[in-house]
Amino acid sequence: MGRDTPTYDTYPDPVYGFVDFVGELFAWGLAGGSAVHYIKGLRGSPSGARLAGAVNAVRQNAPRVAGKFGAYCVFLSAMESAVSFASGRDDTWSTAVAVATTCGLHGMRRAGAPAAARYTVLGATGYLGIAYALRVSEISRTKEEVNRGGPVPPVVCRRPDPGPRQPRWFRMMSPFITKEKVGKDTYYIEV
């Protein structure tokens, strides 16, 4: 079972998507924490017990790193929901504010207010840079498809919504979103 067929697609409740999102970040934290602490354990152990020291470092530290990743994911999702509902729309700026707040919280935990300010600016500019790069890449890919004469990817259509919008991860699991495969790419279309 790969990423093409997530298990929560069969459930109408978007909570499964949220749990999948948190679990995915937990798994990334577990994998990254395992790799980092394995290398640290290898380098920091005495000559005869390097492998045992590396495994012990992973066993002691990787679950803690994974738990932090999962907790930050929950906080990020809560902030994104709060900002989206407060502003009445869900856009890149709402997510940037949520990422900046989460990074600021992380900086505050590490070294106080000066670090929180640095982490906030770093998180917001990092997210906006990644979002801009993804948008430019999507536009250039669409232009290449049009210039080659290939099928034009479908345009995402949105129906008017008078109330506040749900966060992006919540809307992607809505029963009004359908997946359409064009070639090897998957597009989400709101009906």
N, C-alpha and C positions, 0 to 999 in steps of 0.2 A: 504494500500500500504506500504510494508515494504522495507527493504534494499535489498531484493532479486530482486526487479523490479524497478530500478531507472528510473525516467522519461526521462532522457536525452539519454537513449539507442536508442531511435527511431530517434534521430537527428544526421545527419552526421557531424555537426559543433562541434568542441571540445570546443567552448566557453561555451556551456551549461554545460559541465563538470567542467570547471573552476568556473562558477557561482555557481554550486552545491557545490563545494569544499569550496568556500568562505562563502556561506550561511550556510553550515554545521558547520564551525568554529564559525560563528556568533551565531548560535543557542547554541553551547557548551558554548560560552562566556556568553550568556544570562542566561543559566541555572546555570552555576557556579557562576556568579555574583549575581544572585538572591538569591541563597542559602547563600553565604557568607555575603551579605549585610542584609539579613533577620536576620541572627544570630547576626550580629553586632548591628542592630537596636533593636532587642529584649534585648540584654545585656545592651545597652547604654541608653535606655529610662527609664523614671521614673516609679515607681511601678504601677500607675493606667492606664498608656497609652502605655504599652509594645507592644501590637498588632498593634496599630495605628502607633507607631514609627517604627516598623519593616516593615510594608507595605510602609510607607513613604520613608524609606531608600532604599527599593528595587526600588520604582518608580523613585527615583532621581539618583541612581547609577548604576543599572543593564544595562540600555541602553548604558551608557558610556563604561562600561567594554566590552559589546558585540561589540561595534564599534571598540574598540582597538583590539580585537581579529580578527575581519574582516580585519582591516587595516594591522595588522601584517601578516595575511594570504596572502594578496595581495602582500606585500613586499617580503615575503618568496617565493612565486611563481615566481615573477619577478627575484629575485636573482638566483633561481634555473635554470630558463630559460637562464639567462645571462651566468652563469658558464657553463652550458651544451653546449651552442653554442660556447663559447670561447674555451673550451677544446676539443670540437669535439666528446664528448661521455657523456653518462648519466650513472653515477654509484653512489655508496654509497658516495663516496668522494665529488662529486658535491653537493649532497643534504646536506652533513655535512658542507660544506663551506657556503651554503645558510642559514642553521640553525644557524651556528656560527655568521654570519653577522647580521641576524635578532636579535639574542639575544644580540649582541654587540650594536646594535641600541637601543634596549630597555634599556640596562644598561647605555648608554650615556644619554638617556632622564631622567633616574632616578637620577643618581649621578655623572655624568662626566666620564672622561677617566679611572680612576682606576676601577670603577664598570663595565665599558664597557669591559675591559680586562678580568675581572673575569667572567662576563656573557658569553663572547665569548668562553672561555675555558669550562665553564660549559655546554653551549649549544652543543658544538661540541662533548664533551665526552659523554654527555647524549644521543644524537642522535646515536652515534656510538655504545654505549652500548645497546640501544634498538634494533638497526638493527642487532647486533651480536646475541642477545638473540632470536630474531625472526628467524634468519637463523638457529641457533642451534635447535630450536624447530621444524622447518620445516624438518630439516635433521633427527631428531630423530623420528618424526611422519612417515616419509617415510620409515625409517628402520623398524619401528614396522609393517607397512603395508606389507613390503616384508617378514619379519619373520613370520607373521601370514598367509601368503599365499594369502592375499587379492589382489585386483587390484592395480597395481602400478600406481601412479599418472603420468599423461603425462608430458613429459619433455618440457619445454618452448624452442621452436626453434626460432632462430633469423636468418633472412636473412641478408646478408652483406649490409651495408649501407655506401656508400662512403662519404656522407656529414655529417654535425653535426647532432647529435641526438636530438630529442625533449625531454622535461622533461618527467618523468615517468607518471605523471597524464595526459599529453597530449597524450602519446602513448597508454594508456589504453583505450582511446576513439577513437582510429584510426579505420577506417573501415576494417583494416587488422587484427584486434584482434577479436577472437571469444571466447565465453565463453563455457566451457564444464563442466558439473556437473558430479562429480564422488562421489557417496554417498551423503554426506551432504556438501562436500567441492566444491567450484567453482574454476576452474583453467582457466587462460587466456592463450590462445595459439595464437601466431602470425603466420599467413599463408602467 
